[in-house]
Amino acid sequence: MGTLQRERVALMVRRYKSIYDMKPSSYENAMDLRGNPTTVCPCGCVVWVLKVQFDSDSGDIAMYFLDMECAMCGTRATAPTPIDSMEV
């Protein structure tokens, strides 16, 4: 993780007291960016809310939905998959 990302995470930790507080107070500035996989929201946040299923034996993530929501502004986006990072 780069220095800039660490600073953003530290800022988010100071801003929110609990993970349950990490939700937008208003969705009026949220965008819908679904379609192209991304890891960083236009607001600069790198924390996303996703629905996942865990493997009952190993505890690893077994499956996840591709729709995700920015934890800070509520923008909807598409989660990346391993094939997205492969060069064609």
Residue frames as a rotation matrix with the C-alpha (Angstrom) as fourth column:
MET 1
0.593 0.805 0.000 0.00
0.805 -0.593 0.000 0.00
0.000 0.000 -1.000 0.00
GLY 2
-0.179 -0.668 0.723 1.40
0.646 -0.633 -0.425 3.38
0.742 0.391 0.545 -1.00
THR 3
-0.869 -0.260 -0.421 1.87
0.491 -0.546 -0.679 6.36
-0.053 -0.797 0.602 1.29
LEU 4
-0.784 0.614 0.096 -1.10
-0.542 -0.751 0.376 8.22
0.303 0.243 0.921 -0.17
GLN 5
-0.014 0.798 -0.602 -3.40
-0.089 0.599 0.796 5.23
0.996 0.065 0.063 0.37
ARG 6
-0.363 -0.183 -0.913 -2.18
0.824 0.395 -0.407 4.87
0.435 -0.900 0.007 3.98
GLU 7
-0.996 -0.006 -0.086 -2.92
0.042 -0.902 -0.429 8.54
-0.075 -0.431 0.899 4.61
ARG 8
-0.445 0.892 -0.077 -6.44
-0.614 -0.242 0.751 8.14
0.652 0.381 0.656 3.19
VAL 9
0.040 0.426 -0.904 -7.10
0.381 0.830 0.408 5.07
0.924 -0.361 -0.129 5.33
ALA 10
-0.683 -0.349 -0.642 -5.79
0.721 -0.177 -0.670 6.90
0.120 -0.920 0.373 8.42
LEU 11
-0.906 0.403 0.131 -8.09
-0.398 -0.915 0.064 9.83
0.145 0.006 0.989 7.62
MET 12
-0.107 0.912 -0.395 -11.05
-0.377 0.330 0.865 7.48
0.920 0.241 0.309 7.29
VAL 13
-0.198 -0.019 -0.980 -10.21
0.724 0.671 -0.160 5.79
0.660 -0.741 -0.119 10.61
ARG 14
-0.926 -0.172 -0.335 -10.16
0.357 -0.682 -0.638 9.18
-0.118 -0.711 0.693 12.33
ARG 15
-0.750 0.661 0.023 -13.38
-0.562 -0.656 0.504 10.26
0.348 0.365 0.863 10.62
TYR 16
0.258 0.874 -0.412 -15.44
-0.486 0.486 0.726 7.18
0.835 0.012 0.550 11.53
LYS 17
-0.158 -0.255 0.954 -15.74
-0.984 0.122 -0.130 5.58
-0.083 -0.959 -0.270 14.96
SER 18
-0.128 0.224 0.966 -17.24
-0.190 0.951 -0.245 2.30
-0.974 -0.215 -0.079 13.78
ILE 19
-0.955 -0.187 0.230 -17.48
0.158 0.334 0.929 0.41
-0.251 0.924 -0.290 10.51
TYR 20
-0.191 0.967 0.171 -21.24
0.963 0.218 -0.158 0.84
-0.190 0.134 -0.973 10.80
ASP 21
0.321 0.233 -0.918 -20.73
0.216 -0.962 -0.168 4.60
-0.922 -0.145 -0.359 10.58
MET 22
-0.720 -0.660 -0.214 -19.04
-0.097 -0.210 0.973 4.23
-0.687 0.722 0.088 7.18
LYS 23
-0.183 0.682 0.708 -22.00
0.964 0.266 -0.007 5.12
-0.193 0.681 -0.706 5.03
PRO 24
-0.790 -0.113 0.603 -22.91
0.354 -0.887 0.297 8.27
0.501 0.448 0.740 3.17
SER 25
-0.679 0.587 -0.441 -25.16
0.269 -0.359 -0.894 10.69
-0.683 -0.726 0.086 4.98
SER 26
0.353 0.758 -0.548 -26.62
-0.418 -0.397 -0.817 11.64
-0.837 0.517 0.177 1.58
TYR 27
-0.100 -0.328 0.939 -26.58
0.639 0.703 0.313 9.95
-0.763 0.631 0.140 -1.80
GLU 28
0.781 0.534 -0.325 -27.20
0.133 -0.650 -0.748 13.16
-0.611 0.541 -0.579 -3.77
ASN 29
0.340 -0.730 -0.593 -23.61
-0.878 -0.473 0.079 13.26
-0.338 0.494 -0.801 -5.09
ALA 30
-0.137 -0.367 0.920 -23.35
-0.102 0.929 0.356 9.51
-0.985 -0.046 -0.165 -5.73
MET 31
-0.142 0.012 -0.990 -22.74
-0.979 -0.148 0.139 8.34
-0.145 0.989 0.033 -9.29
ASP 32
0.700 0.295 0.650 -23.41
-0.169 0.953 -0.251 5.08
-0.694 0.066 0.717 -11.10
LEU 33
0.063 -0.804 -0.591 -20.12
-0.966 -0.198 0.167 3.94
-0.252 0.561 -0.789 -12.64
ARG 34
0.164 0.033 0.986 -21.06
-0.163 0.987 -0.006 0.29
-0.973 -0.160 0.167 -13.11
GLY 35
0.981 0.168 -0.099 -19.71
-0.137 0.228 -0.964 -1.36
-0.139 0.959 0.246 -16.23
ASN 36
0.367 -0.925 -0.098 -15.94
-0.162 0.041 -0.986 -0.80
0.916 0.378 -0.135 -16.04
PRO 37
0.615 -0.152 -0.774 -14.14
0.720 0.509 0.472 -2.46
0.322 -0.847 0.423 -13.10
THR 38
0.244 -0.531 0.811 -12.42
-0.245 -0.843 -0.479 -0.03
0.938 -0.081 -0.336 -10.74
THR 39
0.001 -0.300 -0.954 -10.58
0.850 0.503 -0.158 -0.01
0.527 -0.810 0.256 -7.42
VAL 40
-0.798 -0.284 -0.532 -10.65
0.525 -0.760 -0.382 3.73
-0.296 -0.584 0.756 -6.62
CYS 41
0.302 0.953 0.025 -13.76
0.910 -0.281 -0.307 5.90
-0.285 0.116 -0.951 -6.40
PRO 42
0.100 -0.225 0.969 -13.69
0.601 -0.763 -0.239 9.37
0.793 0.606 0.059 -8.03
CYS 43
0.876 0.229 0.424 -14.02
-0.171 -0.675 0.718 10.79
0.451 -0.701 -0.552 -4.48
GLY 44
-0.008 -0.985 0.173 -10.64
-0.765 -0.106 -0.636 9.18
0.644 -0.138 -0.752 -3.68
CYS 45
0.253 0.180 0.951 -11.93
-0.867 0.477 0.141 6.45
-0.429 -0.860 0.277 -1.39
VAL 46
-0.456 -0.450 -0.768 -10.52
-0.728 0.685 0.031 2.93
0.512 0.573 -0.640 -1.79
VAL 47
-0.907 0.240 0.347 -12.94
-0.104 0.670 -0.735 1.21
-0.409 -0.703 -0.582 0.63
TRP 48
-0.561 0.711 -0.424 -15.97
-0.610 -0.010 0.792 -0.51
0.559 0.703 0.440 -0.92
VAL 49
-0.280 0.597 0.752 -19.07
-0.669 0.441 -0.598 -2.25
-0.689 -0.671 0.276 0.42
LEU 50
-0.474 0.078 -0.877 -19.59
-0.729 0.524 0.440 -5.63
0.494 0.848 -0.191 -1.27
LYS 51
0.593 0.605 0.532 -21.64
-0.760 0.640 0.119 -8.76
-0.268 -0.474 0.839 -0.70
VAL 52
-0.340 -0.790 -0.511 -19.44
-0.834 0.504 -0.224 -11.83
0.434 0.350 -0.830 -0.37
GLN 53
0.885 0.462 -0.063 -19.74
-0.392 0.810 0.437 -15.52
0.253 -0.362 0.897 0.39
PHE 54
-0.014 -0.923 0.384 -17.05
-0.997 0.043 0.068 -17.22
-0.079 -0.381 -0.921 2.46
ASP 55
-0.050 -0.126 -0.991 -15.76
-0.317 0.943 -0.104 -20.76
0.947 0.309 -0.087 2.04
SER 56
0.785 0.487 0.383 -16.90
-0.494 0.120 0.861 -22.65
0.374 -0.865 0.335 5.15
ASP 57
0.791 -0.538 -0.291 -13.69
0.594 0.788 0.160 -24.71
0.143 -0.299 0.943 5.34
SER 58
-0.154 -0.978 0.142 -10.93
0.928 -0.192 -0.318 -22.19
0.338 0.083 0.937 4.65
GLY 59
0.220 0.304 -0.927 -12.67
0.676 -0.733 -0.080 -18.91
-0.703 -0.609 -0.367 5.49
ASP 60
-0.841 -0.538 -0.054 -11.50
0.302 -0.550 0.778 -17.42
-0.449 0.639 0.625 2.17
ILE 61
-0.127 0.780 -0.612 -13.81
-0.647 -0.533 -0.545 -15.41
-0.751 0.327 0.573 -0.04
ALA 62
-0.456 0.038 0.889 -15.47
0.408 0.897 0.170 -18.00
-0.791 0.440 -0.424 -2.26
MET 63
-0.218 0.478 0.851 -17.71
0.933 -0.154 0.326 -15.69
0.287 0.865 -0.412 -4.30
TYR 64
-0.526 0.135 -0.840 -18.55
0.382 -0.845 -0.375 -12.01
-0.760 -0.518 0.393 -4.51
PHE 65
0.561 0.757 0.336 -21.08
0.728 -0.257 -0.636 -9.88
-0.395 0.601 -0.695 -6.32
LEU 66
-0.324 -0.735 0.596 -19.64
0.929 -0.366 0.053 -7.43
0.179 0.571 0.801 -8.84
ASP 67
0.370 0.476 0.798 -21.86
0.243 -0.879 0.411 -4.53
0.897 0.042 -0.441 -7.74
MET 68
-0.216 -0.467 -0.858 -20.20
0.970 -0.004 -0.241 -2.50
0.109 -0.884 0.454 -5.01
GLU 69
0.751 0.510 0.419 -20.78
0.412 -0.859 0.305 0.82
0.515 -0.056 -0.855 -3.28
CYS 70
-0.284 -0.860 0.424 -18.22
0.149 -0.477 -0.866 3.40
0.947 -0.182 0.264 -2.14
ALA 71
-0.097 0.199 -0.975 -18.07
0.957 0.289 -0.036 3.52
0.274 -0.936 -0.219 1.66
MET 72
-0.729 -0.269 -0.629 -17.74
0.511 -0.825 -0.240 7.31
-0.455 -0.497 0.739 1.69
CYS 73
-0.785 0.365 -0.500 -19.96
-0.496 -0.854 0.156 8.75
-0.370 0.371 0.852 -1.04
GLY 74
-0.004 0.854 0.521 -22.24
-0.180 0.511 -0.840 5.88
-0.984 -0.097 0.152 -2.11
THR 75
-0.004 -0.058 -0.998 -21.12
-0.987 -0.163 0.014 5.78
-0.163 0.985 -0.057 -5.74
ARG 76
0.661 0.258 0.705 -21.94
-0.165 0.966 -0.199 2.43
-0.732 0.015 0.681 -7.34
ALA 77
0.032 -0.728 -0.685 -19.23
-0.994 -0.096 0.055 0.70
-0.106 0.679 -0.727 -9.34
THR 78
0.866 0.168 -0.471 -18.17
-0.299 0.928 -0.220 -2.69
0.400 0.332 0.854 -10.70
ALA 79
0.586 -0.657 0.475 -15.71
-0.438 0.237 0.867 -4.75
-0.682 -0.716 -0.149 -8.68
PRO 80
0.028 -0.656 -0.754 -12.60
-0.984 0.113 -0.136 -5.99
0.174 0.746 -0.643 -10.48
THR 81
0.937 0.168 0.308 -12.02
-0.211 0.971 0.112 -9.70
-0.280 -0.170 0.945 -11.11
PRO 82
0.171 -0.945 0.278 -8.73
0.100 0.297 0.950 -11.56
-0.980 -0.135 0.145 -11.60
ILE 83
0.101 -0.117 0.988 -9.22
0.949 0.309 -0.060 -11.61
-0.299 0.944 0.142 -15.38
ASP 84
0.945 0.301 0.125 -9.46
0.324 -0.912 -0.252 -7.79
0.038 0.279 -0.960 -15.41
SER 85
0.601 -0.781 -0.171 -5.81
-0.443 -0.503 0.742 -7.51
-0.666 -0.370 -0.648 -14.39
MET 86
0.069 -0.565 0.822 -4.59
0.564 0.702 0.435 -9.82
-0.823 0.433 0.367 -17.16
GLU 87
-0.276 -0.224 -0.935 -3.11
-0.584 -0.733 0.348 -8.20
-0.763 0.642 0.072 -20.23
VAL 88
0.615 0.580 0.534 -4.71
0.123 0.599 -0.791 -9.27
-0.779 0.553 0.297 -23.49
